[in-house]
């Protein structure tokens, strides 16, 4: 076991516990475990094909033993492996049924036939068992915040300047909607696989058994035995386009959260949010009063690291010279790095969300100091009633001026040639009430 202090990568050192769930999937052990499954499922599929007479159907006892090896493959087993094919032959040397057909282990396969299916199984497991559950935690917290803060008014800042009010909950709802779209794409992602030989044409298969419908057999194996999507057109490698889609979808999720991390960081700086203090947590080394937004900073940094790796994987993996080169082989071993930094970013973001407390007093003070925000609704109502030069009049009244007060707006409104009912509605408006459908939108998500 690596001593965390001497680990080269922070994923295996400082942050090892946060990505523990990924280690059985993306480690060398995880790859070996997936390969063992593919090799043995392939042998079972050959035994189930009546036209391959040299591999008789296995007994229930042998099928149970095969499944047991798949399900119980351990770290100790992995340490014994030099080559999967030879390890399997040795493992089943006392099973007469398998020993009699052990030359059919890895039959008609290239290493890539086994590897591409193994990688698909690994990515699917990471998606189903790690990424989607962690994202569900994040979105559940965001939904809670969107609903809880739906009615808390907030001044928007477009171009960094005071702008039309919204609510804290609605701004969180915006992020949640974006995330949900991408998460649905992640959940629908297909994981493709092939087992069609050296250049994708079943050449060796058909020479050995010309009467077998190999394409149908292999499609059934990929789809029914492994639960993957069959790719009928490949070179020696499955071309990894689905991997690019998968990594790019994760990158889009990460980018949305990077954007939100920066916004929350800014809102904390403005005092819109306070952070719950964790007992024993060390803050600034010289300024004891500070509670730094470190979780959102940590999340932003790790999600950025993830996107750097995932972006490279998505660009590189679909590119292979002619029918095969090996540049993908070493690159594929870094799938867990991209996913690992994503998980770190999600963990830190969730930790930060759980510390947030809205600060309604600061939000209200900001709005109450900025009555010029009502220039927009006033000039819009003026346009409705055909008051000439509505925009220009409000611009002259408010733009670039300090100290626009409720009284100055009241005088302006009372002087307008609009119906008294419209005047009354405008006079009742405050910056905190000028929030449109924000509450309903935030609660609806």
Secondary structure, DSSP 4 states (H G I P E B T S, - for coil): ---GGG-SSTTTTTTGGGGHHHHHHHSHHHHHHHHHHHHHHHHHHHHT-TT-TTSPPPPHHHHHHHHHHHHH--HHHHHH-SSHHHHHHHHTTT-HHHHTTGGGTTTT--HHHHHHHHHHHHHHHHIIIIIHHHHHHHHHHHHHHHHHTTT-EEEEEETTEEEEEEEHHHHHHHHHHHHHHHHHHHHH---EE----SSSS-HHHHHH-TTS-HHHHHHHIIIIIS--EE----SSS---HHHHHHHHHHHHHHHHHHHHHHHHHHHHHHTSEEEPPPTT----SS-TT----HHHHHHHHHHHHHHHHHHHHHHHTT--STT--SHHHHHHTTHHHHHHHHHHHHHHHHHHHTTEEE-HHHHHHHHHT-GGGGHHHHHHHHHHTT-TTHHHHHHHHHTT-S---HHHHHHHHHTSSS-HHHHHHHHH--TTT--TTHHHHHHH-
